[in-house]
């Protein structure tokens, strides 16, 4: 009987106090704050029959600081890679994510939302910033003393080359007098100005002549055996690159001379894609001789879709052959670069589109360029994205960037080829795949 009354008493107490447990839910504090913290106070009450725990919650008030300090740079450079961590100059709160990048893809005034944490709550603050272009154009070909045939129209753009990081159509002007109908030496001062008002100035002289002399080729020729002897060491191997200019090649003789690889021109583009006249013969015979093979494509295209088409076309031409070396992008028209209406950013994007399409087709991409343009045209992100084939015709290159292959001479002589051939060194510690 006592037990019966005790059980009835306990059941009644449970109905009053909730001894089975209660789920505690919380809701967000305000529209400005995207999260809040919860503090818990525990009160314990003990009776002779049972123990219950009452839980109450309190949240801090999520208001932004009245004395908020959150200031950024007044301006940044167009295309600058900058995050909030570097952009913010003064603050008295914690940034939620300082790695967020600013939009610097164009010039003008922009606004960025900066998420920050205060008193355990998240808020955002809008900041304005200006994106500016303060970089002057780059002179790629200063002209120096070009020869101009008397009696023909004169356009300084024919003799110089320049590019701008942002403007695809910088303007060339010059001061000084020139009479293209009269033989003489005419000093000029050239100025190239971009759309932001940045400019670069240099001096040159134009030689107006009755007859323009043909270029004199006085470059010494180098035997392939001497080339190997000069540069041979552990971790390197030697190759050549060929096109229709070399005509028929005896690849067995080439291999016997110490050549390990050949990079073959598959085609070229001026106004349309054309296959190199000797490509089929070259890739077949080089492969059969046991040489490692890659291909390069010479282009003047200035569009991303155009070079993607090149990449797809190349993939069709090499189908059925195994490539041990990359598919190489070769753009060399820098002497009058302005005629292609590209900024430096544009041509980097063109190469990256080509490389992307090459890899979609299942091959590895590579960038070919000379030291001058690796330093002045191709940006660090581009050069780091894929291997580089450096062209620098000198005994010892002083190019300090990364490169996997060095084209050290255009005047090589090797058994199996009548005439000149480019000679290359591959550094085996540099990945090309």
Secondary structure, 3 states (H helix, E strand, C coil): CHHHHHHHHHHHHHHHHCCCCCCCCCCCCCCCCCCCCEEEEEEEEECCCCEEEEEEEEECCCCCCCCCCEEECCEEECCCCCEHHHHEEEECCEECCCCCECCCCCCEEEEEEEEEEECCEEEEEEEEEEEECCCCCEEEECCCCCEEECCCCCCHHHCCEEECCCCCCCEEEEECCCCCCCCEEEEEEEEEECCCCCEEEEEEEEEEECCCCCCCCCCCCEEHHHHHHHHCCCCEEEEEEECHHHCCCCHHHHHHCCCCEEEEEEEEECCCEEECCCHHHHHHHHHHCCCEEEEEEEECCCCHHHHHHHHHHHHHHCCCCCCCCCEEEECCCCCCHHHHCCCHHHHHHHHHHHHHHHHHCCCCEEEEEEHHHHHHCCCHHHHHHCEEEEECCCCCCCCCCCCCEEEEEEEEECCCCCCCEEEEEEECCCCCC
